[in-house]
């Protein structure tokens, strides 16, 4: 591992005193590795029966497990089918702390690459609305791909600034997660390149950005709503001080206690200026005290705001004339496809207002009356497919969002079947079956589409996802 920056070492010695040697020794150990089961597709008991990996539970996340060094769960068909998400154990704590309930309206404000977004979606159980935002376009694309892989149908992915979203959605969300951009000190062991990118100036700049993001989040939270702030850094300026500064500007917020005090150390009031006793309700995850990387968490409740307690109002989406002209034909194409190939979901989307057409791409939105006009939207809900001459070619996202029993035709493979590997590589398969769109499955879990035609299953697994 690279040498730690001198300024970082001096600061941590001052903060940790007698604990510093134990803290420093942790950088010589391998990083903690974990995965989190996706309950939208499989329950914990069934996954443990199927899993080929040696797993150890993560105590602060019921769906979380550590896996042993040398395991490669990212190169298994179950990963491609979205049965789990690879996530470092400490990173499972912020979404768990938000305590999302089905049916709520939730925002993940700094969401890429999607670990916490997919965890929030799992808590929603397909009910309610999840908006996942990422300001960087390339990272927003990766976020969208992970939302797709895990079969999430009630999420909208945006590529906006927090300020733009705050203008559009004042006092709108029940719960907001701010996993803020930070100096990344907690990732030094996992991502040694973060050491080269670190400087005291970066810590100060991250603190400034964090304040702007928190203020935007505060404006979007309903009175009575909950906000969880998290970082993967040790710097007090980005942790205790960021929360103390926010509370000084926003007296309508109060810190509330976090779960799992047996694992998480309390925040340190004296590490803010001026010291704030309530900061002991925040939490630090120290890698020398638990099997995970460095994290900080603070949970806040919005008790009041300056606008009173009136709820946010949704505004109906403005539909462009071009899109409106083709919507009727696109919806008809979807319904024809669903009746022929997905009879199990043919009646699921009865409200025409839920369909959105972007060029030739048809989506079904989880919030038909949500105003998205003028926003950069990466994924407007569940991508149903591409409309081609009054027929629909199904999207990969659709395959991953439906159960196998919904399909009229399936091609079933076991995880260790060599034919499945050929499918993941993009090859056509010799196979008998009824002609038409066919859902390819691994041990009963949808993996993608094929199209059966005269003794051959033509491969429609996306080129960008194919195994080498």
RADAJO-V371281 format. One record per pair of residues at least 24 apart in sequence whose C-alpha atoms are under 6 Angstrom apart, sorted by the first residue. I is the first residue (numbers start at 1). J is the second residue. Records with the same first field share a line. If there is no record, write none. Layout:
BEGIN
I=J + J
END
This chain:
BEGIN
23=288
26=288
27=189
31=189 + 190
32=292
33=66 + 88
34=65 + 66 + 67 + 86 + 87 + 88 + 89
35=64 + 65 + 85 + 86 + 87
36=63 + 64 + 84 + 85
37=63 + 84
38=83 + 84
40=122
81=447
82=149 + 150
89=292
90=292 + 293
98=228
102=127
103=127 + 128
104=128
105=129 + 173 + 174
106=130 + 173 + 174 + 175 + 176
107=131 + 132 + 176
108=132 + 176 + 177
109=133 + 178
110=134 + 179
112=139 + 143
113=142 + 143
114=143
129=154
130=155
131=155 + 156 + 157
132=157
133=157 + 158 + 159
134=159
135=159 + 160 + 161
148=397
151=400 + 401
153=381 + 382
154=366 + 381
155=381
156=379 + 380 + 381
157=378 + 379
158=376 + 377 + 378
159=376
162=216
163=216
166=216 + 220
169=220
170=219 + 220
171=219 + 220 + 221 + 222 + 312
172=220 + 221 + 222 + 312
173=221 + 222
174=222 + 225
175=225 + 226 + 227
176=227
177=227 + 228
178=229
179=229 + 230 + 231
180=231
182=206
184=232 + 233
185=233 + 234
186=232 + 233 + 293 + 294
207=238
223=302 + 303 + 304
224=302 + 303
225=301 + 302
226=300 + 301
227=299 + 300
228=298 + 299
229=297 + 298
230=296 + 297
231=295 + 296
232=294 + 295
233=295
236=271
240=272
241=272
252=302 + 303 + 304 + 305
253=301 + 302 + 303
254=300 + 301
255=299 + 300
256=299 + 300
257=281
314=370
315=370 + 371
316=369 + 370 + 371
317=369 + 370 + 371 + 372
323=357
333=390 + 391 + 392
334=392
341=407 + 408
342=406 + 407 + 408
344=406
360=386 + 387
361=385 + 386
396=448
399=448
400=446
404=446
409=438
410=438 + 439 + 440
411=440
412=441
413=442
414=442 + 443
415=442
424=466 + 467
425=466 + 467
426=459 + 466
428=457 + 458 + 459
429=456 + 457
430=456
431=455 + 456
END
